[in-house]
Amino acid sequence: MSQSFPARSWVACANGHADFPLQNLPLGVFSIDGGTRRSGVAIGERIFDLSAALHAGLFEGLSRDAVEAMAGGQLNGFFELGRGARVALRERLLELLREDSPLRGKVESQGTQLLHVAAECQMHLPARISDYTDFYVGIEHAQNVGKLFRPDNPLLPNYKYVPIGYHGRASTVRPSGTDVRRPKGQTLPAGQSEPSFGPCARLDYELELGIWIGRGNALGEPIAIGDAAEHIGGFCLLNDWSARDIQAWEYQPLGPFLSKSFLTSVSPWVVTTEALEPFRRPQAPRPEGDPQPLPYLSDKRDQAGGAFDIELEVLLLTETMREQNLPAHRLTLSNTQYMYWTVAQMIAHHSVNGCQLQAGDLFGSGTLSGPQNGQFGSLLEITEGGKKPIELASGEVRKFLEDGDEIILRARCSREGFASIGFGECRGKILPAR
């Protein structure tokens, strides 16, 4: 089924929808009025209930296997089935929901049992997350932050050889809309020789792409770079909330700990690689003088089409702005094309030592900043560590996030001749420390 504009849905609100037209069909887990969690597909302002559609006999063969694997309100089993089941489900959904579908009457006869108003549903994490790894593949961010601390040598020697990452905290990943409690921890105040304990004073966001792992690998068996793309289950938005003052004190010598583990926000819809196919791009060529990837990270097909053109946006909404009915202030407009390493390279590197990846594992790309002002993916970069506050239309200024502030991440893919698709929002509002 083509991704081009003529493909329309009989679900009228999907046609021309900014995020969820027929060409997208992202997967997620939802509930209604606190009821049982079930799998669904976003279509316009509606959620197509996969569990109810299965009960109504609308799936067969591999597409039926795909929906049955989502039993229990988790997509892990579906992720494990791999690309074949994912494609079969997508093709069946296109058949059921397209404007000229011969099955339209059968679907419509089920009424509200199959199509729910999205605004009346509660979204949940789409999968059980066994492990979460946060990478650092946004080279512009790495350079910007490096310049703040090492002006003469912003990138460490290993950056262009190794997809840098650290093991994050899976238990505190939450879906969009979950409030963010300001964390407490140890910090070392300027000019002091001993740390103090208290609420974080330099709370920040980080704009990232989330990657859901599909099929896993057996312990001790690396995933080859040429096969790595087959292990991608889908994508989301990810906000790696960061306590910069806590991080500055704790990160040496082992890296982030309490400064990152208090909460990570993700958008709840899983956008598949099939939906993103028209927006694939060649990986940006490395600048002259940069080392080429080692053989286990090098694949011609991945370099020719392993990157994506996804526009990323960050908005800030404060309590005062809400009171004054002011629109959210755009902080950032960036793109996934600023990734120095591809997703396939991240997967290949993560597993090259025999590490076992599992269906439903979550990767963060690392902060995806661009090279220009207005493209920076964190306040640390935008304000140069707090030296250059942001002025807002409300008359407020911000160096870092304050209580009541809300960060909103959005993402969109556009290409002439193709329907634009989006990821939905990833929101989080800051609550005072306890």
Secondary structure, 3 states (H helix, E strand, C coil): CCCECCCCECCHHHCCCCCCCCCCCCEEEEECCCCCCEEEEEECCEEEEHHHHHHCCCCCHHHHHHHHCCCCCCCHHHHHHCHHHHHHHHHHHHHHHECCCCCHHHHHCCHHHCEEEHHHCEEECCCCCCCEEEECCEHHHHHHHHHHHCCCCCCCCCCCCCCCEEECCHHHEEECCCCEECCEEEECCCCCCCCEEEECCCEECCEEEEEEECCCCCCCCCCCCCCHHHHEEEEEEEECCEEHHHHHHHCCCCCCCHHHHCCEEECCCEECCCCCHHHEECCCCCCCCCCCCCHHHCCHHHHHHCEECCEEEEEEECHHHHHCCCCCEEEEEEEHHHECCCHHHHHHHHHCCCCCCCCCCEEECCCCCCCCCCCCCCHHHHCCCCCCCEECCCCCEECCECCCCEEEEEEEEEECCEEEEECCCEEEEEECCC
